[in-house]
């Protein structure tokens, strides 16, 4: 347990940041899964709509520093490729 005042505050701040970061990461993962479900169901319209949302959430996570830029770029590329390959 922290003894000093600044250490106690740091624990609080880190806890708040963890909650915030987990929300961004969870919403990003959910959006990615929604796109993949639509691709498996072969629903092109739903997949395209979900892709827009997923890209927005992925970019948000990258801008907040939750995930690395290249990881986000790779995720967006893979999802876009899956949607574009649908008939």
PyMOL Python script that loads the backbone (N, CA, C, O; Angstrom):
from pymol import cmd

cmd.read_pdbstr("""\
ATOM      1  N   UNK A   1       0.844  -1.195   0.000  1.00  0.00           N
ATOM      2  CA  UNK A   1       0.000   0.000   0.000  1.00  0.00           C
ATOM      3  C   UNK A   1       0.881   1.247   0.000  1.00  0.00           C
ATOM      4  O   UNK A   1       1.915   1.283   0.668  1.00  0.00           O
ATOM      5  N   UNK A   2       0.471   2.261  -0.746  1.00  0.00           N
ATOM      6  CA  UNK A   2       1.238   3.507  -0.776  1.00  0.00           C
ATOM      7  C   UNK A   2       1.091   4.279   0.538  1.00  0.00           C
ATOM      8  O   UNK A   2       0.025   4.304   1.153  1.00  0.00           O
ATOM      9  N   UNK A   3       2.176   4.895   0.938  1.00  0.00           N
ATOM     10  CA  UNK A   3       2.164   5.671   2.173  1.00  0.00           C
ATOM     11  C   UNK A   3       2.105   7.167   1.924  1.00  0.00           C
ATOM     12  O   UNK A   3       1.476   7.910   2.678  1.00  0.00           O
ATOM     13  N   UNK A   4       2.762   7.599   0.868  1.00  0.00           N
ATOM     14  CA  UNK A   4       2.833   9.034   0.595  1.00  0.00           C
ATOM     15  C   UNK A   4       1.593   9.506  -0.148  1.00  0.00           C
ATOM     16  O   UNK A   4       0.926   8.744  -0.847  1.00  0.00           O
ATOM     17  N   UNK A   5       1.309  10.794   0.029  1.00  0.00           N
ATOM     18  CA  UNK A   5       0.091  11.360  -0.556  1.00  0.00           C
ATOM     19  C   UNK A   5       0.093  11.248  -2.087  1.00  0.00           C
ATOM     20  O   UNK A   5      -0.915  10.883  -2.692  1.00  0.00           O
ATOM     21  N   UNK A   6       1.240  11.567  -2.702  1.00  0.00           N
ATOM     22  CA  UNK A   6       1.287  11.514  -4.168  1.00  0.00           C
ATOM     23  C   UNK A   6       1.146  10.090  -4.688  1.00  0.00           C
ATOM     24  O   UNK A   6       0.593   9.878  -5.767  1.00  0.00           O
ATOM     25  N   UNK A   7       1.640   9.115  -3.933  1.00  0.00           N
ATOM     26  CA  UNK A   7       1.503   7.717  -4.343  1.00  0.00           C
ATOM     27  C   UNK A   7       0.049   7.266  -4.241  1.00  0.00           C
ATOM     28  O   UNK A   7      -0.430   6.507  -5.083  1.00  0.00           O
ATOM     29  N   UNK A   8      -0.645   7.732  -3.217  1.00  0.00           N
ATOM     30  CA  UNK A   8      -2.066   7.394  -3.054  1.00  0.00           C
ATOM     31  C   UNK A   8      -2.872   7.961  -4.213  1.00  0.00           C
ATOM     32  O   UNK A   8      -3.756   7.299  -4.758  1.00  0.00           O
ATOM     33  N   UNK A   9      -2.550   9.205  -4.582  1.00  0.00           N
ATOM     34  CA  UNK A   9      -3.256   9.843  -5.692  1.00  0.00           C
ATOM     35  C   UNK A   9      -2.953   9.102  -7.007  1.00  0.00           C
ATOM     36  O   UNK A   9      -3.839   8.916  -7.841  1.00  0.00           O
ATOM     37  N   UNK A  10      -1.712   8.690  -7.173  1.00  0.00           N
ATOM     38  CA  UNK A  10      -1.336   7.978  -8.391  1.00  0.00           C
ATOM     39  C   UNK A  10      -2.134   6.686  -8.537  1.00  0.00           C
ATOM     40  O   UNK A  10      -2.535   6.321  -9.643  1.00  0.00           O
ATOM     41  N   UNK A  11      -2.362   6.001  -7.434  1.00  0.00           N
ATOM     42  CA  UNK A  11      -3.154   4.767  -7.473  1.00  0.00           C
ATOM     43  C   UNK A  11      -4.567   5.066  -7.956  1.00  0.00           C
ATOM     44  O   UNK A  11      -5.119   4.322  -8.767  1.00  0.00           O
ATOM     45  N   UNK A  12      -5.156   6.155  -7.462  1.00  0.00           N
ATOM     46  CA  UNK A  12      -6.512   6.542  -7.887  1.00  0.00           C
ATOM     47  C   UNK A  12      -6.545   6.866  -9.380  1.00  0.00           C
ATOM     48  O   UNK A  12      -7.424   6.409 -10.112  1.00  0.00           O
ATOM     49  N   UNK A  13      -5.563   7.669  -9.817  1.00  0.00           N
ATOM     50  CA  UNK A  13      -5.515   8.098 -11.216  1.00  0.00           C
ATOM     51  C   UNK A  13      -5.338   6.894 -12.145  1.00  0.00           C
ATOM     52  O   UNK A  13      -6.006   6.792 -13.174  1.00  0.00           O
ATOM     53  N   UNK A  14      -4.441   5.993 -11.777  1.00  0.00           N
ATOM     54  CA  UNK A  14      -4.188   4.803 -12.590  1.00  0.00           C
ATOM     55  C   UNK A  14      -5.455   3.947 -12.683  1.00  0.00           C
ATOM     56  O   UNK A  14      -5.766   3.395 -13.738  1.00  0.00           O
ATOM     57  N   UNK A  15      -6.176   3.847 -11.569  1.00  0.00           N
ATOM     58  CA  UNK A  15      -7.429   3.084 -11.575  1.00  0.00           C
ATOM     59  C   UNK A  15      -8.449   3.667 -12.527  1.00  0.00           C
ATOM     60  O   UNK A  15      -9.110   2.935 -13.264  1.00  0.00           O
ATOM     61  N   UNK A  16      -8.580   4.995 -12.513  1.00  0.00           N
ATOM     62  CA  UNK A  16      -9.524   5.658 -13.422  1.00  0.00           C
ATOM     63  C   UNK A  16      -9.111   5.464 -14.876  1.00  0.00           C
ATOM     64  O   UNK A  16      -9.954   5.212 -15.737  1.00  0.00           O
ATOM     65  N   UNK A  17      -7.819   5.580 -15.146  1.00  0.00           N
ATOM     66  CA  UNK A  17      -7.332   5.404 -16.512  1.00  0.00           C
ATOM     67  C   UNK A  17      -7.559   3.974 -16.997  1.00  0.00           C
ATOM     68  O   UNK A  17      -7.904   3.751 -18.157  1.00  0.00           O
ATOM     69  N   UNK A  18      -7.360   3.007 -16.098  1.00  0.00           N
ATOM     70  CA  UNK A  18      -7.593   1.607 -16.469  1.00  0.00           C
ATOM     71  C   UNK A  18      -9.036   1.385 -16.879  1.00  0.00           C
ATOM     72  O   UNK A  18      -9.307   0.715 -17.875  1.00  0.00           O
ATOM     73  N   UNK A  19      -9.962   1.944 -16.118  1.00  0.00           N
ATOM     74  CA  UNK A  19     -11.383   1.790 -16.438  1.00  0.00           C
ATOM     75  C   UNK A  19     -11.677   2.402 -17.807  1.00  0.00           C
ATOM     76  O   UNK A  19     -12.348   1.792 -18.639  1.00  0.00           O
ATOM     77  N   UNK A  20     -11.171   3.606 -18.026  1.00  0.00           N
ATOM     78  CA  UNK A  20     -11.404   4.308 -19.290  1.00  0.00           C
ATOM     79  C   UNK A  20     -10.802   3.531 -20.461  1.00  0.00           C
ATOM     80  O   UNK A  20     -11.454   3.340 -21.487  1.00  0.00           O
ATOM     81  N   UNK A  21      -9.558   3.087 -20.300  1.00  0.00           N
ATOM     82  CA  UNK A  21      -8.889   2.352 -21.377  1.00  0.00           C
ATOM     83  C   UNK A  21      -9.605   1.040 -21.682  1.00  0.00           C
ATOM     84  O   UNK A  21      -9.730   0.654 -22.844  1.00  0.00           O
ATOM     85  N   UNK A  22     -10.072   0.360 -20.647  1.00  0.00           N
ATOM     86  CA  UNK A  22     -10.782  -0.897 -20.859  1.00  0.00           C
ATOM     87  C   UNK A  22     -12.082  -0.683 -21.618  1.00  0.00           C
ATOM     88  O   UNK A  22     -12.478  -1.530 -22.418  1.00  0.00           O
ATOM     89  N   UNK A  23     -12.750   0.444 -21.374  1.00  0.00           N
ATOM     90  CA  UNK A  23     -13.990   0.748 -22.107  1.00  0.00           C
ATOM     91  C   UNK A  23     -13.694   0.953 -23.593  1.00  0.00           C
ATOM     92  O   UNK A  23     -14.413   0.435 -24.448  1.00  0.00           O
ATOM     93  N   UNK A  24     -12.637   1.708 -23.900  1.00  0.00           N
ATOM     94  CA  UNK A  24     -12.279   1.923 -25.304  1.00  0.00           C
ATOM     95  C   UNK A  24     -11.923   0.610 -25.979  1.00  0.00           C
ATOM     96  O   UNK A  24     -12.353   0.342 -27.101  1.00  0.00           O
ATOM     97  N   UNK A  25     -11.132  -0.208 -25.287  1.00  0.00           N
ATOM     98  CA  UNK A  25     -10.692  -1.470 -25.864  1.00  0.00           C
ATOM     99  C   UNK A  25     -11.865  -2.429 -26.059  1.00  0.00           C
ATOM    100  O   UNK A  25     -11.946  -3.118 -27.076  1.00  0.00           O
ATOM    101  N   UNK A  26     -12.770  -2.470 -25.083  1.00  0.00           N
ATOM    102  CA  UNK A  26     -13.920  -3.375 -25.171  1.00  0.00           C
ATOM    103  C   UNK A  26     -14.850  -2.970 -26.307  1.00  0.00           C
ATOM    104  O   UNK A  26     -15.336  -3.823 -27.049  1.00  0.00           O
ATOM    105  N   UNK A  27     -15.101  -1.660 -26.446  1.00  0.00           N
ATOM    106  CA  UNK A  27     -15.994  -1.215 -27.519  1.00  0.00           C
ATOM    107  C   UNK A  27     -15.369  -1.490 -28.879  1.00  0.00           C
ATOM    108  O   UNK A  27     -16.075  -1.808 -29.836  1.00  0.00           O
ATOM    109  N   UNK A  28     -14.051  -1.368 -28.968  1.00  0.00           N
ATOM    110  CA  UNK A  28     -13.352  -1.662 -30.213  1.00  0.00           C
ATOM    111  C   UNK A  28     -13.493  -3.150 -30.560  1.00  0.00           C
ATOM    112  O   UNK A  28     -13.804  -3.500 -31.698  1.00  0.00           O
ATOM    113  N   UNK A  29     -13.266  -4.007 -29.583  1.00  0.00           N
ATOM    114  CA  UNK A  29     -13.353  -5.449 -29.826  1.00  0.00           C
ATOM    115  C   UNK A  29     -14.777  -5.865 -30.199  1.00  0.00           C
ATOM    116  O   UNK A  29     -14.973  -6.706 -31.076  1.00  0.00           O
ATOM    117  N   UNK A  30     -15.755  -5.280 -29.539  1.00  0.00           N
ATOM    118  CA  UNK A  30     -17.150  -5.585 -29.839  1.00  0.00           C
ATOM    119  C   UNK A  30     -17.485  -5.197 -31.279  1.00  0.00           C
ATOM    120  O   UNK A  30     -18.141  -5.947 -32.002  1.00  0.00           O
ATOM    121  N   UNK A  31     -17.023  -4.009 -31.680  1.00  0.00           N
ATOM    122  CA  UNK A  31     -17.286  -3.545 -33.039  1.00  0.00           C
ATOM    123  C   UNK A  31     -16.638  -4.471 -34.070  1.00  0.00           C
ATOM    124  O   UNK A  31     -17.229  -4.761 -35.110  1.00  0.00           O
ATOM    125  N   UNK A  32     -15.428  -4.931 -33.778  1.00  0.00           N
ATOM    126  CA  UNK A  32     -14.731  -5.852 -34.688  1.00  0.00           C
ATOM    127  C   UNK A  32     -15.514  -7.159 -34.801  1.00  0.00           C
ATOM    128  O   UNK A  32     -15.683  -7.693 -35.897  1.00  0.00           O
ATOM    129  N   UNK A  33     -15.989  -7.669 -33.670  1.00  0.00           N
ATOM    130  CA  UNK A  33     -16.750  -8.919 -33.678  1.00  0.00           C
ATOM    131  C   UNK A  33     -18.053  -8.764 -34.452  1.00  0.00           C
ATOM    132  O   UNK A  33     -18.484  -9.695 -35.133  1.00  0.00           O
ATOM    133  N   UNK A  34     -18.686  -7.588 -34.354  1.00  0.00           N
ATOM    134  CA  UNK A  34     -19.927  -7.359 -35.087  1.00  0.00           C
ATOM    135  C   UNK A  34     -19.692  -7.416 -36.597  1.00  0.00           C
ATOM    136  O   UNK A  34     -20.518  -7.949 -37.337  1.00  0.00           O
ATOM    137  N   UNK A  35     -18.570  -6.867 -37.049  1.00  0.00           N
ATOM    138  CA  UNK A  35     -18.245  -6.925 -38.480  1.00  0.00           C
ATOM    139  C   UNK A  35     -18.026  -8.379 -38.896  1.00  0.00           C
ATOM    140  O   UNK A  35     -18.536  -8.823 -39.924  1.00  0.00           O
ATOM    141  N   UNK A  36     -17.269  -9.105 -38.096  1.00  0.00           N
ATOM    142  CA  UNK A  36     -16.966 -10.495 -38.442  1.00  0.00           C
ATOM    143  C   UNK A  36     -18.228 -11.363 -38.456  1.00  0.00           C
ATOM    144  O   UNK A  36     -18.354 -12.263 -39.286  1.00  0.00           O
ATOM    145  N   UNK A  37     -19.158 -11.092 -37.538  1.00  0.00           N
ATOM    146  CA  UNK A  37     -20.428 -11.832 -37.527  1.00  0.00           C
ATOM    147  C   UNK A  37     -21.222 -11.557 -38.796  1.00  0.00           C
ATOM    148  O   UNK A  37     -21.801 -12.471 -39.383  1.00  0.00           O
ATOM    149  N   UNK A  38     -21.249 -10.294 -39.217  1.00  0.00           N
ATOM    150  CA  UNK A  38     -21.985  -9.925 -40.422  1.00  0.00           C
ATOM    151  C   UNK A  38     -21.347 -10.566 -41.656  1.00  0.00           C
ATOM    152  O   UNK A  38     -22.052 -10.959 -42.586  1.00  0.00           O
ATOM    153  N   UNK A  39     -20.019 -10.672 -41.666  1.00  0.00           N
ATOM    154  CA  UNK A  39     -19.329 -11.296 -42.798  1.00  0.00           C
ATOM    155  C   UNK A  39     -19.666 -12.784 -42.854  1.00  0.00           C
ATOM    156  O   UNK A  39     -19.908 -13.328 -43.932  1.00  0.00           O
ATOM    157  N   UNK A  40     -19.682 -13.437 -41.699  1.00  0.00           N
ATOM    158  CA  UNK A  40     -20.016 -14.862 -41.657  1.00  0.00           C
ATOM    159  C   UNK A  40     -21.460 -15.082 -42.100  1.00  0.00           C
ATOM    160  O   UNK A  40     -21.765 -16.069 -42.770  1.00  0.00           O
ATOM    161  N   UNK A  41     -22.349 -14.157 -41.723  1.00  0.00           N
ATOM    162  CA  UNK A  41     -23.759 -14.261 -42.097  1.00  0.00           C
ATOM    163  C   UNK A  41     -24.000 -13.842 -43.551  1.00  0.00           C
ATOM    164  O   UNK A  41     -25.110 -13.975 -44.067  1.00  0.00           O
ATOM    165  N   UNK A  42     -22.957 -13.338 -44.202  1.00  0.00           N
ATOM    166  CA  UNK A  42     -23.006 -12.889 -45.601  1.00  0.00           C
ATOM    167  C   UNK A  42     -24.047 -11.792 -45.823  1.00  0.00           C
ATOM    168  O   UNK A  42     -24.771 -11.789 -46.818  1.00  0.00           O
ATOM    169  N   UNK A  43     -24.100 -10.872 -44.876  1.00  0.00           N
ATOM    170  CA  UNK A  43     -24.996  -9.720 -44.964  1.00  0.00           C
ATOM    171  C   UNK A  43     -24.143  -8.486 -45.283  1.00  0.00           C
ATOM    172  O   UNK A  43     -23.587  -7.847 -44.389  1.00  0.00           O
ATOM    173  N   UNK A  44     -24.055  -8.171 -46.576  1.00  0.00           N
ATOM    174  CA  UNK A  44     -23.155  -7.105 -47.048  1.00  0.00           C
ATOM    175  C   UNK A  44     -23.508  -5.744 -46.453  1.00  0.00           C
ATOM    176  O   UNK A  44     -22.621  -5.021 -45.999  1.00  0.00           O
ATOM    177  N   UNK A  45     -24.782  -5.389 -46.451  1.00  0.00           N
ATOM    178  CA  UNK A  45     -25.187  -4.081 -45.933  1.00  0.00           C
ATOM    179  C   UNK A  45     -24.843  -3.936 -44.458  1.00  0.00           C
ATOM    180  O   UNK A  45     -24.278  -2.929 -44.030  1.00  0.00           O
ATOM    181  N   UNK A  46     -25.192  -4.949 -43.699  1.00  0.00           N
ATOM    182  CA  UNK A  46     -24.920  -4.918 -42.260  1.00  0.00           C
ATOM    183  C   UNK A  46     -23.416  -4.858 -42.001  1.00  0.00           C
ATOM    184  O   UNK A  46     -22.960  -4.164 -41.092  1.00  0.00           O
ATOM    185  N   UNK A  47     -22.658  -5.587 -42.804  1.00  0.00           N
ATOM    186  CA  UNK A  47     -21.203  -5.611 -42.647  1.00  0.00           C
ATOM    187  C   UNK A  47     -20.598  -4.238 -42.922  1.00  0.00           C
ATOM    188  O   UNK A  47     -19.702  -3.793 -42.206  1.00  0.00           O
ATOM    189  N   UNK A  48     -21.095  -3.570 -43.963  1.00  0.00           N
ATOM    190  CA  UNK A  48     -20.571  -2.238 -44.295  1.00  0.00           C
ATOM    191  C   UNK A  48     -20.894  -1.224 -43.204  1.00  0.00           C
ATOM    192  O   UNK A  48     -20.056  -0.392 -42.855  1.00  0.00           O
ATOM    193  N   UNK A  49     -22.111  -1.295 -42.666  1.00  0.00           N
ATOM    194  CA  UNK A  49     -22.483  -0.402 -41.573  1.00  0.00           C
ATOM    195  C   UNK A  49     -21.653  -0.662 -40.331  1.00  0.00           C
ATOM    196  O   UNK A  49     -21.198   0.269 -39.667  1.00  0.00           O
ATOM    197  N   UNK A  50     -21.462  -1.931 -40.023  1.00  0.00           N
ATOM    198  CA  UNK A  50     -20.663  -2.297 -38.851  1.00  0.00           C
ATOM    199  C   UNK A  50     -19.201  -1.918 -39.050  1.00  0.00           C
ATOM    200  O   UNK A  50     -18.506  -1.581 -38.091  1.00  0.00           O
ATOM    201  N   UNK A  51     -18.733  -1.973 -40.302  1.00  0.00           N
ATOM    202  CA  UNK A  51     -17.349  -1.611 -40.596  1.00  0.00           C
ATOM    203  C   UNK A  51     -17.101  -0.135 -40.302  1.00  0.00           C
ATOM    204  O   UNK A  51     -16.066   0.222 -39.738  1.00  0.00           O
ATOM    205  N   UNK A  52     -18.049   0.724 -40.682  1.00  0.00           N
ATOM    206  CA  UNK A  52     -17.897   2.154 -40.402  1.00  0.00           C
ATOM    207  C   UNK A  52     -17.762   2.403 -38.905  1.00  0.00           C
ATOM    208  O   UNK A  52     -16.901   3.161 -38.458  1.00  0.00           O
ATOM    209  N   UNK A  53     -18.627   1.752 -38.149  1.00  0.00           N
ATOM    210  CA  UNK A  53     -18.590   1.905 -36.689  1.00  0.00           C
ATOM    211  C   UNK A  53     -17.277   1.364 -36.129  1.00  0.00           C
ATOM    212  O   UNK A  53     -16.668   1.978 -35.254  1.00  0.00           O
ATOM    213  N   UNK A  54     -16.845   0.209 -36.641  1.00  0.00           N
ATOM    214  CA  UNK A  54     -15.612  -0.413 -36.153  1.00  0.00           C
ATOM    215  C   UNK A  54     -14.401   0.480 -36.423  1.00  0.00           C
ATOM    216  O   UNK A  54     -13.533   0.637 -35.564  1.00  0.00           O
ATOM    217  N   UNK A  55     -14.350   1.053 -37.601  1.00  0.00           N
ATOM    218  CA  UNK A  55     -13.219   1.930 -37.939  1.00  0.00           C
ATOM    219  C   UNK A  55     -13.195   3.144 -37.021  1.00  0.00           C
ATOM    220  O   UNK A  55     -12.132   3.584 -36.583  1.00  0.00           O
ATOM    221  N   UNK A  56     -14.371   3.677 -36.736  1.00  0.00           N
ATOM    222  CA  UNK A  56     -14.460   4.820 -35.828  1.00  0.00           C
ATOM    223  C   UNK A  56     -13.946   4.455 -34.431  1.00  0.00           C
ATOM    224  O   UNK A  56     -13.195   5.213 -33.816  1.00  0.00           O
ATOM    225  N   UNK A  57     -14.362   3.287 -33.944  1.00  0.00           N
ATOM    226  CA  UNK A  57     -13.943   2.849 -32.602  1.00  0.00           C
ATOM    227  C   UNK A  57     -12.451   2.520 -32.558  1.00  0.00           C
ATOM    228  O   UNK A  57     -11.775   2.801 -31.569  1.00  0.00           O
ATOM    229  N   UNK A  58     -11.948   1.924 -33.632  1.00  0.00           N
ATOM    230  CA  UNK A  58     -10.517   1.584 -33.695  1.00  0.00           C
ATOM    231  C   UNK A  58      -9.682   2.860 -33.695  1.00  0.00           C
ATOM    232  O   UNK A  58      -8.681   2.951 -32.984  1.00  0.00           O
ATOM    233  N   UNK A  59     -10.095   3.846 -34.492  1.00  0.00           N
ATOM    234  CA  UNK A  59      -9.373   5.123 -34.533  1.00  0.00           C
ATOM    235  C   UNK A  59      -9.402   5.823 -33.178  1.00  0.00           C
ATOM    236  O   UNK A  59      -8.415   6.430 -32.761  1.00  0.00           O
ATOM    237  N   UNK A  60     -10.528   5.735 -32.504  1.00  0.00           N
ATOM    238  CA  UNK A  60     -10.663   6.363 -31.185  1.00  0.00           C
ATOM    239  C   UNK A  60      -9.695   5.715 -30.196  1.00  0.00           C
ATOM    240  O   UNK A  60      -9.043   6.404 -29.412  1.00  0.00           O
ATOM    241  N   UNK A  61      -9.608   4.398 -30.240  1.00  0.00           N
ATOM    242  CA  UNK A  61      -8.693   3.688 -29.344  1.00  0.00           C
ATOM    243  C   UNK A  61      -7.244   4.074 -29.641  1.00  0.00           C
ATOM    244  O   UNK A  61      -6.435   4.223 -28.725  1.00  0.00           O
ATOM    245  N   UNK A  62      -6.921   4.234 -30.923  1.00  0.00           N
ATOM    246  CA  UNK A  62      -5.561   4.624 -31.299  1.00  0.00           C
ATOM    247  C   UNK A  62      -5.251   6.037 -30.837  1.00  0.00           C
ATOM    248  O   UNK A  62      -4.153   6.308 -30.353  1.00  0.00           O
ATOM    249  N   UNK A  63      -6.214   6.939 -30.986  1.00  0.00           N
ATOM    250  CA  UNK A  63      -5.975   8.333 -30.609  1.00  0.00           C
ATOM    251  C   UNK A  63      -5.818   8.493 -29.099  1.00  0.00           C
ATOM    252  O   UNK A  63      -5.124   9.399 -28.638  1.00  0.00           O
ATOM    253  N   UNK A  64      -6.463   7.615 -28.331  1.00  0.00           N
ATOM    254  CA  UNK A  64      -6.349   7.664 -26.871  1.00  0.00           C
ATOM    255  C   UNK A  64      -5.124   6.915 -26.364  1.00  0.00           C
ATOM    256  O   UNK A  64      -4.828   6.947 -25.169  1.00  0.00           O
ATOM    257  N   UNK A  65      -4.406   6.241 -27.265  1.00  0.00           N
ATOM    258  CA  UNK A  65      -3.202   5.529 -26.867  1.00  0.00           C
ATOM    259  C   UNK A  65      -3.464   4.177 -26.235  1.00  0.00           C
ATOM    260  O   UNK A  65      -2.584   3.606 -25.591  1.00  0.00           O
ATOM    261  N   UNK A  66      -4.684   3.656 -26.419  1.00  0.00           N
ATOM    262  CA  UNK A  66      -5.032   2.360 -25.839  1.00  0.00           C
ATOM    263  C   UNK A  66      -4.352   1.239 -26.615  1.00  0.00           C
ATOM    264  O   UNK A  66      -3.884   0.264 -26.026  1.00  0.00           O
ATOM    265  N   UNK A  67      -4.301   1.379 -27.927  1.00  0.00           N
ATOM    266  CA  UNK A  67      -3.620   0.400 -28.772  1.00  0.00           C
ATOM    267  C   UNK A  67      -2.655   1.133 -29.690  1.00  0.00           C
ATOM    268  O   UNK A  67      -2.787   2.336 -29.916  1.00  0.00           O
ATOM    269  N   UNK A  68      -1.689   0.401 -30.214  1.00  0.00           N
ATOM    270  CA  UNK A  68      -0.675   0.994 -31.077  1.00  0.00           C
ATOM    271  C   UNK A  68      -1.267   1.343 -32.448  1.00  0.00           C
ATOM    272  O   UNK A  68      -2.243   0.737 -32.890  1.00  0.00           O
ATOM    273  N   UNK A  69      -0.659   2.325 -33.105  1.00  0.00           N
ATOM    274  CA  UNK A  69      -1.141   2.761 -34.418  1.00  0.00           C
ATOM    275  C   UNK A  69      -1.127   1.635 -35.434  1.00  0.00           C
ATOM    276  O   UNK A  69      -2.084   1.459 -36.188  1.00  0.00           O
ATOM    277  N   UNK A  70      -0.038   0.869 -35.455  1.00  0.00           N
ATOM    278  CA  UNK A  70       0.082  -0.192 -36.457  1.00  0.00           C
ATOM    279  C   UNK A  70      -0.920  -1.315 -36.215  1.00  0.00           C
ATOM    280  O   UNK A  70      -1.426  -1.915 -37.163  1.00  0.00           O
ATOM    281  N   UNK A  71      -1.205  -1.598 -34.953  1.00  0.00           N
ATOM    282  CA  UNK A  71      -2.202  -2.614 -34.624  1.00  0.00           C
ATOM    283  C   UNK A  71      -3.559  -2.182 -35.158  1.00  0.00           C
ATOM    284  O   UNK A  71      -4.292  -2.985 -35.735  1.00  0.00           O
ATOM    285  N   UNK A  72      -3.887  -0.921 -34.964  1.00  0.00           N
ATOM    286  CA  UNK A  72      -5.166  -0.396 -35.446  1.00  0.00           C
ATOM    287  C   UNK A  72      -5.226  -0.411 -36.963  1.00  0.00           C
ATOM    288  O   UNK A  72      -6.254  -0.762 -37.542  1.00  0.00           O
ATOM    289  N   UNK A  73      -4.140  -0.035 -37.604  1.00  0.00           N
ATOM    290  CA  UNK A  73      -4.099  -0.043 -39.064  1.00  0.00           C
ATOM    291  C   UNK A  73      -4.288  -1.460 -39.592  1.00  0.00           C
ATOM    292  O   UNK A  73      -4.994  -1.677 -40.577  1.00  0.00           O
ATOM    293  N   UNK A  74      -3.651  -2.423 -38.926  1.00  0.00           N
ATOM    294  CA  UNK A  74      -3.769  -3.819 -39.346  1.00  0.00           C
ATOM    295  C   UNK A  74      -5.198  -4.325 -39.180  1.00  0.00           C
ATOM    296  O   UNK A  74      -5.725  -5.010 -40.057  1.00  0.00           O
ATOM    297  N   UNK A  75      -5.826  -3.987 -38.050  1.00  0.00           N
ATOM    298  CA  UNK A  75      -7.216  -4.402 -37.811  1.00  0.00           C
ATOM    299  C   UNK A  75      -8.158  -3.814 -38.855  1.00  0.00           C
ATOM    300  O   UNK A  75      -9.015  -4.516 -39.393  1.00  0.00           O
ATOM    301  N   UNK A  76      -7.997  -2.526 -39.138  1.00  0.00           N
ATOM    302  CA  UNK A  76      -8.860  -1.870 -40.124  1.00  0.00           C
ATOM    303  C   UNK A  76      -8.666  -2.491 -41.506  1.00  0.00           C
ATOM    304  O   UNK A  76      -9.629  -2.708 -42.241  1.00  0.00           O
ATOM    305  N   UNK A  77      -7.419  -2.772 -41.847  1.00  0.00           N
ATOM    306  CA  UNK A  77      -7.115  -3.357 -43.150  1.00  0.00           C
ATOM    307  C   UNK A  77      -7.753  -4.738 -43.299  1.00  0.00           C
ATOM    308  O   UNK A  77      -8.352  -5.047 -44.329  1.00  0.00           O
ATOM    309  N   UNK A  78      -7.619  -5.551 -42.278  1.00  0.00           N
ATOM    310  CA  UNK A  78      -8.171  -6.900 -42.334  1.00  0.00           C
ATOM    311  C   UNK A  78      -9.692  -6.892 -42.437  1.00  0.00           C
ATOM    312  O   UNK A  78     -10.281  -7.649 -43.208  1.00  0.00           O
ATOM    313  N   UNK A  79     -10.315  -6.025 -41.649  1.00  0.00           N
ATOM    314  CA  UNK A  79     -11.779  -5.952 -41.681  1.00  0.00           C
ATOM    315  C   UNK A  79     -12.270  -5.457 -43.031  1.00  0.00           C
ATOM    316  O   UNK A  79     -13.212  -6.009 -43.601  1.00  0.00           O
ATOM    317  N   UNK A  80     -11.631  -4.418 -43.537  1.00  0.00           N
ATOM    318  CA  UNK A  80     -12.024  -3.861 -44.832  1.00  0.00           C
ATOM    319  C   UNK A  80     -11.875  -4.903 -45.928  1.00  0.00           C
ATOM    320  O   UNK A  80     -12.727  -5.022 -46.808  1.00  0.00           O
ATOM    321  N   UNK A  81     -10.779  -5.658 -45.867  1.00  0.00           N
ATOM    322  CA  UNK A  81     -10.539  -6.704 -46.854  1.00  0.00           C
ATOM    323  C   UNK A  81     -11.632  -7.771 -46.797  1.00  0.00           C
ATOM    324  O   UNK A  81     -12.112  -8.225 -47.836  1.00  0.00           O
ATOM    325  N   UNK A  82     -12.024  -8.170 -45.590  1.00  0.00           N
ATOM    326  CA  UNK A  82     -13.071  -9.178 -45.446  1.00  0.00           C
ATOM    327  C   UNK A  82     -14.393  -8.693 -46.030  1.00  0.00           C
ATOM    328  O   UNK A  82     -15.089  -9.442 -46.715  1.00  0.00           O
ATOM    329  N   UNK A  83     -14.735  -7.434 -45.754  1.00  0.00           N
ATOM    330  CA  UNK A  83     -16.006  -6.882 -46.249  1.00  0.00           C
ATOM    331  C   UNK A  83     -15.968  -6.753 -47.764  1.00  0.00           C
ATOM    332  O   UNK A  83     -16.953  -7.059 -48.437  1.00  0.00           O
ATOM    333  N   UNK A  84     -14.834  -6.300 -48.311  1.00  0.00           N
ATOM    334  CA  UNK A  84     -14.732  -6.105 -49.757  1.00  0.00           C
ATOM    335  C   UNK A  84     -14.753  -7.432 -50.521  1.00  0.00           C
ATOM    336  O   UNK A  84     -15.169  -7.468 -51.679  1.00  0.00           O
ATOM    337  N   UNK A  85     -14.313  -8.516 -49.890  1.00  0.00           N
ATOM    338  CA  UNK A  85     -14.295  -9.811 -50.567  1.00  0.00           C
ATOM    339  C   UNK A  85     -15.666 -10.483 -50.600  1.00  0.00           C
ATOM    340  O   UNK A  85     -15.848 -11.498 -51.274  1.00  0.00           O
ATOM    341  N   UNK A  86     -16.635  -9.912 -49.867  1.00  0.00           N
ATOM    342  CA  UNK A  86     -17.984 -10.483 -49.873  1.00  0.00           C
ATOM    343  C   UNK A  86     -18.616 -10.262 -51.237  1.00  0.00           C
ATOM    344  O   UNK A  86     -18.333  -9.279 -51.922  1.00  0.00           O
ATOM    345  N   UNK A  87     -19.478 -11.197 -51.618  1.00  0.00           N
ATOM    346  CA  UNK A  87     -20.161 -11.077 -52.913  1.00  0.00           C
ATOM    347  C   UNK A  87     -21.402 -10.245 -52.807  1.00  0.00           C
ATOM    348  O   UNK A  87     -22.097 -10.043 -53.803  1.00  0.00           O
TER     349      UNK A  87
END
""", "prot")
cmd.dss("prot")
cmd.show_as("cartoon", "prot")
cmd.util.cbc("prot")
cmd.orient("prot")
